[in-house]
Amino acid sequence: MKIAIVGSGNGAVTAALDMYSKGHEVKLYCRNQSMNKFDKAIEQGGFTFNNEGEESFVSFTDISDDMEYVLQDAEVIQIVIPSSFIEHYAYTMAPFVKSKQLIFFNIAASMGSIRFMNVLEDKHIEEMPQFAEANTLTYGTRVNFEEARVDLSLNVRKVHFSTYDKAYLSEAFDKIEALYPYIVKEESLWKTNLENGNPEVHPGPTLLNVGRIDYADEFALYEEGITRHTVRLLHAVELERLTLGRKLGFELSTAKEARIERGYLEKQDEDEPLNRLFNTSPVFSQIKGPNRVKNRYLTEDIAYGLVLWSSLGREIDVATPNIDAIIVIASTILERDFFEEGLTIDELGKDKLGLE
């Protein structure tokens, strides 16, 4: 396939190498002000790619800050960016997208399809691509740009997949399954969204460790910040998420089940407490940070995760007291109003959400 990757962080670069090494024609978009981080890769003609222990050199260098060039003739456009930048990139991409293209949000689910559509409507763009999204990034990965090295520790084993319009769900699923054989077809965007584990795992334990984050030179949430006490807040948010799902008519995976299914945790460890599984996971224990209080675990996972779940709860009459408490306390600590600035069902447009 001809594949465009929009983004230039850990996930985007990994996706580009993964797709290229599997024989696809790939172009990667990077903003002009960030292009210099690829100097080493371009100098040596590619990247060292460690894919779950199998190391190779991938001669991929088709990286450009020209969005029209990157999107031209692409059959699949993978958007691999922080969810807070969806509208920004939608405005940049809008003049160049085509109706025949499939835009796949390969990120932690944040209703990217509807948000992108709203931008196209705002700009009166008649071209309307197909939209699909995953509940989570398909990789556990880190990039060292100075060494032009990608260490992919996990190809995620189970990824929930849905499309905005069910009419092209099967067609889009077949196309993306050819790239990612572990995806699972879901009929509901809401189920895919509520299977995003980040708003459940990150904000609560991070808030309970802000003193440690302020004080320490280094911090590792998964290894030391999720304890037998802080995990209780995680489980409280988990229960509210599961209740939202049941009210909408489907069962969601628990925090532990989801991470075992995705490959982050071992199945034989399923009787261990969740906090111990995070502390000792070969994948999670290698992820360091956050090292400052203002970080994506709070800003992104609250504004585009918990705020949306809270607004959904109000709409379908499901109480979310722990979710709301996290939003309030984070707003106080970071001196901003997440309820005001965060993503809600009213902002998305109730007519697009299928809640009737």
N, C-alpha and C positions, 0 to 999 in steps of 0.2 A: 504494500500500500504506500501511497504518498501521505506522510504524516507530518503535521506541523505541531511543534511543542511551543507553547507560549509560557514563558517563565524562565528564570535562570538560577534558581536556588537548588537545594539538594535534590528534591524530587524531580524537577524539570530536567536537570542535567542527567540524572540517572535514567529517566524515561528515554531521553534521546539516545544514550549509549545502548540501552537495552533494545530499543526498537531497531537501531542501526545494526547492531550485532546479529539481529534475527533476520536481516536481509531487506528491511524496509527502507524507503527513500525518506530521509528525515531532514527537516530544517528546524533550527531552534531560534526563537526570538528572545533578545535581551535588550533592555533599555540602553540607550546610548551612554548614559552616565555610568553604567556598570560593565561595559564591554571590556575594560582593561583587566578585569579579573580572569579573563580567558587568555591573557598574553602567553602564559606558560604552555597551555594546551596548543595554541596555534603555533608557537615556536617549535614545539616538538612533534606537531602533526597529529595530536590526539591525546587520549587519556589512558592511564592505567586503570583497568576495571576489574575489581575484585568482586565477583558475583558469588556470594555464599561460599567463599573459599577457593573458587576457581578463578585464577588471575590471568588476564590477557591484556594486550594493548589494542585499543579500538581507535582506528584512524578517523575519528569524526571531528570535523572542524567547520561544518556548514552552520555558522552562527552569525546572525545578522540583527541590526537594529532597524531594519526596513520591514515593517509589518506587512505591507503589500506583497513584498517578495516572499516572505515566509508563508503566508496564507494562500498564495496563488496555487491553484490546482490541487490543494490538499483535500484528500478524501476524509480524513479524520483530523480534527484539531483538538489536541489535548491541552487543556488549560490547567497548569500546575503552578499555582500561586497562592499566597495567603488569601483567605476569604475576604479580608478587608479591602482588597484591591479589585474585586470583581467588576464593580461599576467603572473604575478607571480604565481597566483593560477593555471592557465592553465598548466604551466610547472610542478608544483607539482602534479597535478591530471593526467597528460597525461599517465603515465605508467599503470594506473589502470582503466581508463574508458573503457566501452564496447559499441559496436554498438547498442545493444538493449536498452540502457539507454536513457532517455530524460533529457537533461540538461536545466533547466529553470532559466533564469536570472531574479530573483525577486528583481530588483533594478531599479533606474532611468536609462532609456534606454541610452545605449552608444555603440551600435553595438557589444555587447558582443559575439554574435554568431560567427560573422566573425573573431573577434580578437582571440577567442578560437580556431577556425578552423585553423587560420594561424599558431598558435603555434603547433598544431598537425602536420600540413604539414611540418613545420620547423624541427620537431623532427622525421619526417618520420614514424609517427604512423599510422598504417593501420586501426585501429579501429576508426570509425567515428560515434559518437552518433547522435541522433536527437537534434536540438537546438531550443529553444523557448525563447522569452523575453517579458517582460512587459514594459510599459512606465514609471511606477512608482512602488515603494515599495507598497505592498498590505496593509501595516499597518501605522497608525500614532501612534508611541509608544516610550517609554523610559524604560530603565532597570536600576535599582539600584542594583549593584552587591554586595555592602556591606550588603544590607538587603536581597539579593536574591529575589527581587521583580520586577515584570514586570507590568507596567501600560499601557495598550493598550487603547488609547482614541478613536481610529477610525479604524474600518475595512473598508478600502476604497471601496466606493460603485460602482465605475466604473473604470476598469483597461483595457487598450488596450493591446491586446495579438496577437503576430504573430510568425511565424516560419521562419527559414531561407529558407527552401525548402517547397513550397506549397503542395508538394505531401503528406506530413504527417501533414498538418495543421489541418484537421478535427480530426484525431486520437489524436494528441497532445492536441488540444483544449478540447476534451471530457475528457481527463485524468486530465488536470489542472482545468477544470470547476468543477470537483468533489471535488477539494480542495478549490477553490475560485469561488463561483457561480456568482460573479459580473464581471467576465472577459468578454470582448467583442472581437469577432474574427475580425482580420484585415488581408487583403491580402498582405499588404506591410510593410516590416520592416521600410521603411522610414516614413510611417504614424505613426507607434508606436514610432519611435525615435523623431519625431517632436511634438508629444504629451507629451513629457517630459517637464514639466513646470519649472524645476529647473534653467536651463540656462537663462530663461526669467525673472524669479523673483529674483534670488539671486544676480548675479554679479553687475548689474547696481546700484540698491539701496545700496548695500554694499559699492561699491566704493564711492558713494556720502556721505557715513557716516564714512569714514576712520578716520577723525579727531576726531569724537565722540568716535569711538572704541578705538583709541589710548589713549584718555583722561579718559574715564569712567572706573570704576571698573566693572560695569555690563552694558550690552547693550542687547536690544531685537529688532532685525530687524523688525519682523512682527508687534510688538505693537507700536514701536516708530520711526522706521527708514524708513518705507514706508509712505510717506506723500503726500500731494496734489502736491508737486513739484517733489519729487523723483519718483513718480509713472509714470510721463511722460516719463522717460527713459524706464521704464518697458513696457509701451504701444508702444513705438517706436520699441523696439525689438520684441514685439508681432506682430506688423504689418509686419515686415520683415519675421518672422517665418510663418505667414499666407500666405504671398506671395510665399515663397518657396514651401509650400504645394500646392497652386493653380497651380504653374508651373509644379508640378509633377502630377497634375490631381485629387487632392482631397481637400475637405474642412476640416479644423482643428477647434477644439474648441477654443474659445477665452479664455484668462486667467480667466475671471470671470465664464464663462460657465463651464470650466473644473473643477474648484474648487467647484462649486455648485453640479455638477454631481458626483464628488467623495465623497461628504459629508462633506467637510471642511467648507463650507458656507451654510447658509439656503436659500432655494429657494425664500422665501418671501422677502429676502434682495436684490434681483437682481437689483433693481433700485438704490441702494446705490452706491456711488463711490467705486471703487475697494480698494483704500487705507483705507477707513473706514472699509470695510469688513475684511481686514487683521487685522487692529488694534483691532477689537472687536470680532473676531472669537473665539469661545470657545476652538478650537483646536490650532490655530496659536498663539493666545495670550499667551498660556502656554509655547511656545517654546522660550527659551532664547538664547542669543548669536547672532552672534559670538563675542567673547571677545578679539580677537586679529586679526590683519589685515591679517596675513597669515593663511587662513582658507579654508575649503572645498568649501564654497560658491564662492570663487574666484578660487582657484587652480583647483579643480575638475570640477566645472561647466563651467569654461572657457576652460580648456585644452581638456576636453572630450565632451563638448557641443558646446559652441559658435565657437570654432575653426573649428569644423566639419561643422557647419552650414555655416560658412564663406566660407569654401572650396567648399561646395555644391553650394553656390550662384555663385561662380566664374565659376563652371563647367556648370551650367544651365542658366547662364546670368541673375541672380537676384542680384541687388545691396543690400549690407548689411552694410551701413555706420555706423549705431549706434552699431551694433554688432562689427564691426571692431574697432570703437573708444574705446569701453570697453576693447577689447583685448590689444590695444596699451597702454592705460593708466594703466591697471593692470600690464602689463609687465614692465612699467616704475617704478611704485610704489614698486613692489616686486622684481625688478632687475633680471628679467628673460625674456626669449623670448617665449611667449606662441605660437606664430605662428610657431616657430621652433620645440618646444617640443610637441605641441598639436596633437590631432588625426585628420587626414585628409583623404579624399577619396583616395588619392594616396597611403597612408600607408595601408589602408584597402585592396586596390586592386579593381580597377574599374570593373574588370571582375566579381566580386562578388556582385555588387551593383545594377544591373538591370537598370542602367541609360540610356542604349541605347534605 
